[in-house]
Amino acid sequence: MENLQTLIENYLEYCRTQKCLDEKTLKAYRIDLRQFSEEPCLEKTTEITTNDLEDYIARLHQQYKPKTVKRKIASIKAFFHYLEYKELLAINPFTKIQVHFREPTILPKIIPLHTVEKFLTIIYTQRDNAKTNYQRRNALRDAAVSELLFATGMRISELCSLKNEDINLHDGSILIYGKGDKERRIHIGNDLQWLHEKDKSLHDCT
């Protein structure tokens, strides 16, 4: 049987020509499989056991973050499926391996308050310095969009899909269509004077 490095090169060529994977994915596969092939105990493919793979995965966990380990395991697992598909392995050692681990939850980063204040100040300065109705209208639009985002936490895509009938200025609610066509209604409080003013100003500019 061909050595492990040759099998890896054949697999990468198969991924490039048959699966039509992009260069970025191929590069990741090459890095992961080259690292795998450099393990002294994994030189002979036909002799790699489930225990060998479990030991290797354990070492990966000691060196990398869960997201990186998950990618490397996926690369190796796909390689062994290829060997099995090509009938180069009698038994796929990955068959009996179940890898389950939870990636740490990464909280979204928030925009510092001073940055938000500076951002809004610039927008309102542009409104105050607007020389034409067109410039004033655009500044008011930017202010309304920005304040809605900051006040509600809605996604930009959700805001872009808003229609006039989705906004109820009387009860202070906005109907949002989220992912999977799911609807939710957000209440933005009683202080809606800024929305009323912008709505009136926008109509005055037309």
N, C-alpha and C positions, 0 to 999 in steps of 0.2 A: 504493500500500500504506500502511496505517496506520503511524504512527510507533511507535518502540520502546516508549515509555512506555504508549501505549494498548494495545499488544499484551500488555504485562506485566500491566496491569490486567485485561484479558480473561482472561488465563491464571490469575490469582489467583482470579477469580470462578469460573472453571471448576474449579479445585482445591477451592473452598469448596462449590459446589453439586453437582458431578458426582463428585468424588473424596472429598468429605466429610472433608477434612483438618481437624485441630483448629486452634485459634487460634494455638497456640504454633508449629506447623509453618508456618502461613501467614505469621506474623510473620517467621520466619527467611527464608522465600522472598522476602518483600517487601524485607527489608534487603539480601539478596544480589543480587537483580535490580535494585534501585534503584542499588546501587553499580556494577553492570555497565553500566547504562544511562547513567551519568554519565561514562563514558569517551568522550572527544572522537572517537576514531577508530571508535567502534562505534555511531554514530548511526543509520545506515541498515542495517536488518537484512539486507536482500537482498545487501548488499555485504560482509558480515562473512565473512572467510575463515578457513581453518584456521590460517594464520600469525597472524592477529589474535588468535584464541583462545589460541594457544600463548604469545604475548607477554603476554597478560592473565594467564594462569595463572602465568607466570614472575614477574610483578609481585606476585601474591598470595603466592607463596612468600617474597618478600622482606619482606612485611608481617606475615604471620600464621604461626601454628604449623600443622604438617601436618594436624591434626585439623580445624581451622577451614577450611583450604584445601580439604580433601576435601569438606566440607559445601557450600561455596560452588560448587565445580565441579559437584556433584550437582544443586544448584538450577538452575544455568544449563543443564546437560545436559537436565534434565527439561523446561525451558522450550523448548528447541530441538526436542525430540521432539514437544512439543505443536504447535509451528508446522508441523512436518512432517506430523503427523496431520491438521491442518486444511488441509493443502495450501497453506500460505502461503509455503513455501520449496520451490524446485525441488531444491536440494541442501542437505543438512544438513551444515554444516562440522564438526560433532562426529564424523561418521562415521569420519573418518580419524585421529582423535586417540586415542591410547592413553596414559592417565595411570596410571603406576605409581610409587608412592613409598612408602617404608617409614616408618611412624610410629615415633617413638622409644619404646622400652620403658620404661614407668613402673613402677618397683618398688613393691610394696605398702608402705604405711606400717606400722611396727611400734609396738606399745604400749610406752612406756618402762617399764623394770623397776620403778622406784619407784611407778608407777601401778598395775602389776599387784600389787605387794606391798601397797599401800594398799587396793586392791580386796579382796584375799583377807583382809586383816586385819579389814576391816569385816564380811565374811561370817562369819568365825569368832567375832568379838565378838558378833554376833547369835545365833550358836549357843550361846555360853557364857551369854548373858543371857536365853535363851529361858525363858519362864515356863510354857509348856505343851508337851505332846508335839507338838502341831500346829506350833507355831512352831519347835521344834527340828528336826522332820522337814523343814520347808521350808528351813531354814538348811543342813542337811546336803545336801539336794538341790541347792541353789545352789552349795555348795562342790564337790560332785562334778562338776556340769556345768562350772563355771568351770575347775577343774583339768584336766578332760579336754580342754577347748578349748585351754588353754595348753600342755598336755603334748604333744598330738598335732597341732595345727594344722588339725584337721578343720573343715569348714564347719558353720555352725550348723544348716543344713538336714539335713546328714548326721547330726549328733548327735541331732536331734529324731526321726530315723527309726530310731535304734538300738533293738534289742530285747534282752531279757535273754540270749537264746541267742547274740547276736552278741559278747558280752563273755566272754572266757575268762580268769578270774583266776588259773588255775594256770600257764599258759604266758605270761601277760602280753601277750595279743594282743586286738585288736578288729577285727571284720569290718565294713567300711564299704561302703555302697552309694552310689556317687557319681553324677555326671552320666552320662546315657545308660545307666543301670542297670549301670554297670561296678563290679565288686567289687575291693576291695583290702584287704589285712590289714596293720594297723599294730601294731608291737611297742612297748610303752611301758616297757620296762625291767623289772628285777627288783624294784624297790622299789614294791610294790603294797600296802604295809601300809595306806596311807591309804584305798585302795578297800575293803579288807577291813573296816576299822573302820567306814567309812560304811555299807557294806552291812549289817553286824551291827547298827549303831545304828538304821538305818532299820527293820529288822525288830523291834527292841526297842520302837520307838515305836508300832508298830501294835497 
